[in-house]
Amino acid sequence: MLPYPSRPYARGMTLTDVTSAPLGGPALPQERRLVTAIPGPRSAALLERKAAAVSAGVGHTVPIEAVAAGGGVVVDADGNSLIDLGSGIAVTTVGNAHPKVVAAVQAQVAQFTHTCFMISPYESYVGVAEALNRLTPGDHAKKSALFNSGAEAVENAVKIARKHTGRQAVVAFDHAYHGRTNLTMALTAKAMPYKSGFGPFAGEVYRAPVSYPFRDGLDGHAAARQAIALIEKQIGAGNLAAVLIEPIQGEGGFIVPADGFLPELVRWCRENGVVFIADEVQTGFARTGAMFASELFGIVPDLITTAKGIAGGLPLAAVTGRAEIMDASHVGGLGGTYGGNPIACAAALAAIDVFENEGLIERAQQVGAVLTERLTALQTGDPRIGEVRGRGAMVAVEFVVPGTTEPDATLAGAVARAAIAEGVIVLTCGTYGNVIRFLPPLSIPDELLHEGLDVVAAALAAS
């Protein structure tokens, strides 16, 4: 049951209304509704408690107290219903509280909540590994290991690559984001808010230029040659364990590399015995209109990291890859107390069933078509939009000073705040802070998606 059953989730709604869940999530009215200003009094009270009790280092984007979510909306404690164009940063791709996920979690909680897979194994962990081995790109023999978060998956992928190759150096790219742990902060490019003041960072991490067509003007092959030349001169292939890249960079600004860039990197890695790691934490599981974004670029990674959308909102992550690489570690070298928790695994198996059998890849393509068409139309009439880019239901707009490529972070922030105030959840990103990204749950109705984009357009026009 949801907390605070006596609270008015919306006008006339009862707890039974909120928790009655037909296909697609809780039976919430799929509408934008503002009962109070954002934040309302109940949300404001919670934010006061947060300020007093929670570390100041833990921020928030939307000033509400969420009490229910489903379809394409998030409902707050004051009865406001906000259109969700963020999915908790690409996590609730199947929709919040999808009934299959809810049922699987409830059944598992009633059986057992934990044994630690390294102590007493259970079937659902193996089932998730089998599904990942089957679904990820490539028809080679694969194995998987499960963890808790995207950062943890990336750290373990690097560990595995180093063990397999006997080398230490790792290359990440400009604009990359891979997490907030010590190693993944070193891999991440952006200082604020992710790295500043938190060093020293893990060593033997190097950075290469990525393909960023809007800014570098290079075709994919030229951009790859530039990156490879730097790697060969400054690091040396013989010292390199892995090349790590997001096929579409997430926090860096939804940067889509030019055609040819990723295949050229993969080719070079194969020729030099370097492990190619695709970080698909944000791009994985139907988000880009393919099960994995690597498929869109025609590449087969040696290792692939996944998290976010994998388990319908529960914490789970994985590294999947070539069996001979995944088996490089000694027994006990991989794992963790909670990695592959049985409740999260049950949720993942249910979510994977939804991805495969409820048309979510096609739905991501449909959502992406709406996003691209609407945002491109805005760009036509507004020179402050430098580029609209993305794949599937992972689309962004980059704001610039008209007639230039100079980033305009002030405009991006103003538009996002205005949209949130009008009941539409949007997220900013980008190395320069000048990008608004759109990551709606694939359960969002078309009319709600259009309304959300109407609000964003109005916010832009007024800024």
N, C-alpha and C positions, 0 to 999 in steps of 0.2 A: 504493500500500500504506500501511497505517497504521503509525505509528512503533512502535518497541520490540516487534518480533515475538516476542521470547522471553518477554514478560510474560504472566502469567495473566489474561486479560481477565475471566474468570469461571471458576467451578469446571468443569474438564474442557474448556474452550473453547480452541481453537487459533486462529491467525491466519486459517486457511482458513474456520473457522466465522464469524469476524467479517466477513470481506470477501466472503463468498458472499451475493449480494444478489438475492433474488426481488423481486417487485413490492412496493413500499412502503419499501424501504431495506434496510440490512444485516440479515442473518438472525440478529438478536439475540433471545434468549428475551424475550418480552414479559412481564416480571415484575419486581416490586420485590424486590430481594435485597440484604441487608446482610451482607457477609462480615466487615467490620470496622466500628468506629465511624467516623463522618464527622468529620474526615478520617481516612483510613487512613494508614499509614506512608509509602507511596509518594506519596500526595497531599500529605502534610505536608512531605515533602522538597522537592517542587516549590514549595510555598508559601514555604518558606525561601529557595529560590533566587529566587523572584519578589521577595520583600522586599529582597533584596540587589541585584537587577539592574534592577527595573522601578520607574519613578517611583511615589512614594507616592500621587500623584494618581489613579492608575489602580487602582480598587478591584475587588472581586469579591463576588458574592453567595453562591455555593455553594463551599465549601472543598474542591474536588476537583481532580484532574487528569483531564480528560476524554480518553478514548482511542477511544471509538466511540459512535455514536448512530444510532438508527433506530426507526421505528414510533413508540412512545411512551416510549422509554427513553434515558437517557444512561448509559454505562458508564464507570467510572473505573479508574485504574491498579491499584487494589487489588481489583478484581473486583466492586465494588458496582454494582448496577444501580438507578438512580433513575428514578422516574416523572417525565416531563418535562411540566410544566404551564406552561412559559414560552416554548418555541420560540425561545430566544435573542432574546427580546423581539420576538415576532411575525415572525421571519424564516423559520424552517423550516416554513412553513405546509403545504407539500406533503409534509413528512416529511424527516428528515435523510438525505442521500445517496440521494435518490430515484433509482432506476436510470436513468430517462430523462435526468435532470440529469447523473448521473455519465457516462453514455455520450456525451452531447453535449460535456461538458467534455473528456473524454479525446480525442475526435476533434479538437476544436479545438486543444488543446495540441499535438497531433502535426502540425498544419498550420502555424500560427504563433501566437505569443503576443501580439504587439503590432506595430502599424505607426504608431499614432496616426491616428484617423479624420480629423483635420484635415490630415494629410499624404497618406495613402494610404487612401481609403475602402474599406469592405468591406461585403458584403451583409448580414451578421447585424445590424449597427447599423440599417440601413434596415428590416430585417424587424421588429426590436423596435419601432421608431417606427411602422411600419404597424400592428402589433398594438395598440399603445396608442391610436393614433388611432381604431381601430375599436372598442375595448372601453370606453373612457372615456365617461361620460355625454354625451348630445347627438348629434344627427345632422348638425351643422354641419361645415364644412370645418375640419380640425385639422392641426396639425403638432406634432412633439416634438423635444426635445433631451435627450441623455443625459449623466449625470454619475455621481459615485461614491457619494454619501451623501445622506441625507435633508436634512441641513443645507445641503449644496451646492445641492440642488434648490430649496430654499426661497429661498436667496440669489438664485439666478438667476431665480426667478419674480418676486421683487421688482424686480430689475434690468429685466426685460422689461416689467413693469407701469409702472415709472417712465418708461422709454423711450417706451412707447406713449402714455401720457397727457401727458407733459411735466410731470408733477407729482411731488412728492417724498414727501409724508406717507403713512405706512402705519399702519393700525390692526390691532392684535392684541388678544387678549382675556384677561381674568382667567383664571388657571389654565392658560394656554397653555404648551406646550413645542414649540419648533421647532428646537432644536439648540444646539451649543456653540461655534460660530464667533462672531466679534464681532457681526455683524448678527443672527444667530439668537439669541444671548444677549440682545440688546436686545428681541427679539420674545418671548422666554420670560419667564414671569411669576415663577417661583420662584427665590429668591436662592440658597439652599443646596440642593444643592451646585453648582448650575450657573453662578451669576453672581458670588457673593460674592468680592470682592477682585480681580476680573478687568477692571474698568472702566478708563477710560471706554468707553462703548458707542456704537454708531452712532446718529446723530441722526435726527430726523423720524420717530420711532416712538412711537405713542400707544397707550393701552390703554383698552378699553371693557368694561363688565360683560357676562358671558356668561349664558346661561340655565342655571341650576343648580337644577332644581326642588326637590331635597331641601332646599336651603338658602334659596332666595329666595322660594319659594311662589308664583311668578308663572306665568301661562300664557305660551305662546310669544310671542303677539302683544304682550302687555304688556312682556315682557322685551326684545323687539326695539325697541319704542318707546323704552324707557329707554336702550338702547345708541345708537340713532339720534339721540336728543335730545342726548346727550353729544357725539357725533361732530359734529353740526351746530354746537353752541355752542362747543366747545373747539378744533375743527380747521377746520371748514368744508368742505363738499363740493367746492368749487372748488380746494382745496389737496390733495385726497386722491387718491393714485394707486391704492391697493388696500386692500381689507379681506381679511385673512388669518385663516382659522379651521380648526381640525380639526373635521370633522362630529361626531365623538365624540372628546372630548379624551382623550389617552392618559396621559402622565405626570401630568397634572393630576388623574387619578382616575377615568378612564373615564366622564366626565360626558356624559350623553345629554341634549341640549337638548329642551325642551318642543316639542311639535308647533306648527308655525307660525313658530318663531323663525328658522330658516335661510331659508325661503322669503321672509319679510319682509325680511331683510337683502339677499337677492339682488335682490328687487324694487327696493329703494331704490338699490342699486348701479347697476342698469340705468338707472334714471331720472336718475342723476347722473353717468353716464360713469365710474364707479369700477370697477376690475377686481376681480372676486370670485375669490379664490384659495382652493381647498379643499386643505388639507394632509392627504393621505390616505396619508402615509408608514406609519402604523401600522394604519390601517383598511382599506387597499386589498387587493385580490386575495383575495376570498372570505372574508376574516377575519370580517366582520360578517354573513354569510349573504346577501350580495349581492356582486357583483364589486367594487363601490365603495360605501362608506357613503352617499355623496351620493344614490344611488338610493333609499335607504330614506326619505329626507326629501323626495323629489320635486324636487331641485334640479339644475341644470346649471351647474357652475362655468365661469368664463371660462378659468381656468387650474387645473390639478390637479397636485400634486406626489406622486410615488410613489417608493418604495424598499423596504426591508425584504423583504417576501415576494416581490418581483418576480423574483428570480433563484435561488431555492432555496438561499440561503446565501452566494452570491457578491456582492461589492459592486457595486451598480448602482443608479442613481436616474434619475428623469426629470422633466421638466416637459412637460406636454401641454396644448394649449389651442387657442383659436380661431386660425385660420391668420393672420388679419390682425394679431392681437396678437403671436403668436410671430414674425412676420416684421418686427416693429418694429425689432429690433436691426440695426445695421450688420454687415457681414461681418467676422468675427473677434471680435465682441463676446461671443460665447458659445463655450464649449468648455472644453478642459482636456486635459492630456497623456494622462490615463488614462480620461477620460470615454467610456463606451460601449466599454470594453475588449472585444476579441473573445471572450475566454473567458467573461466575465460575460454577454455578449449571447447566446452559445450556450446558457448555462445558463438565461437568461430565456426564450428561445424554447421550450426544453423544459418549463420550469415552467408557462408559459402554456398549452402543450398539455395539461398535467396539469389545470390549473384548468378548462379548457374541456371536456375529454373524459373526466374520471374522476370526475365528480359531486361536486366539492369544495364547490360552493356549497350543495348539499343536505346534504353532510356537515357543513358548518359550522352549518347550521340544526339538525341532529340533536344535535351536540355542545352547542350553545347550549341546547337544550331540557333536556338532562341537567343541565348546569351550573345553569340557572335553577331547575329543580325541586328539585334537591338543596340548593342554597344558600338558597332561599326556605323550605324546610322547616326548615333550621337557624335562620333568622331568626325563625320562628314561636315557637321555644322559647328564644330567646336575645335579650333586649332590647339587648344590646351591638352587635348588627348593626343599624345604622340604616337601611341600604338595600342591596338587591341590584339591580344595574342592568347594562345592556349590551345588545349585539345579537350574535346568532350566537355564534361561539366567541371572543368578546371580552366577558367578564363580570367584574364586580368586586363585592366587598362592602366597605362603608364601616363602620368601627367607631367607636362613639360611647360616651360615658358614658350609661348607661341613663336614659331619660326626657328626654334632651336631644339637641341636635345638636353638643355639644362633642366635638371629635375626640379619639380615643383611639389615638394613635400607638404608645404603649407596648404595648398589646394586639396591634395589627397586627404589630409587630416580633416579639413573643414567639411568636405563632402561626406566623409564617413561619419563624423559627429552629427551632421544634420540628418543623415538617413536614419541613424540610430534614434535620434530624438523623435523622428516620425514613425518609429516602429519597424525598422528594417535593419537586421543585423548584417553588417558588412565588415570585412577585415582589411587592414592595410598590410603592406609588406614591401619588400624591395630594399636593396642595399642603401638606396638613397631615401627610403621612406616615402616614395612618390607613386606607389602602386596600390590600387584597390583590387582585391582578388574576390572572385565569386566561386563559391564551393557549395552550392545548395545540395541538400539531401535529394536523392533521386526519387524520393516519395513525394516531392513537392508538386502540387497541381499546377498545370500550365497557367491558369488565370492568376494564381498567387505569385508565380514567378514573374509574370508580366507586371503585376501591380508593384512588386518590389523594385523592378527596374524603372517603373514610372516614378517612384519616390526618389530613387538615385538620380534620375534625370532632372527632376525638379530641384534636388539639392545642388546639383552641378550648375544649373541655370541661375540659382540664387547666390552662388558663391563668387 
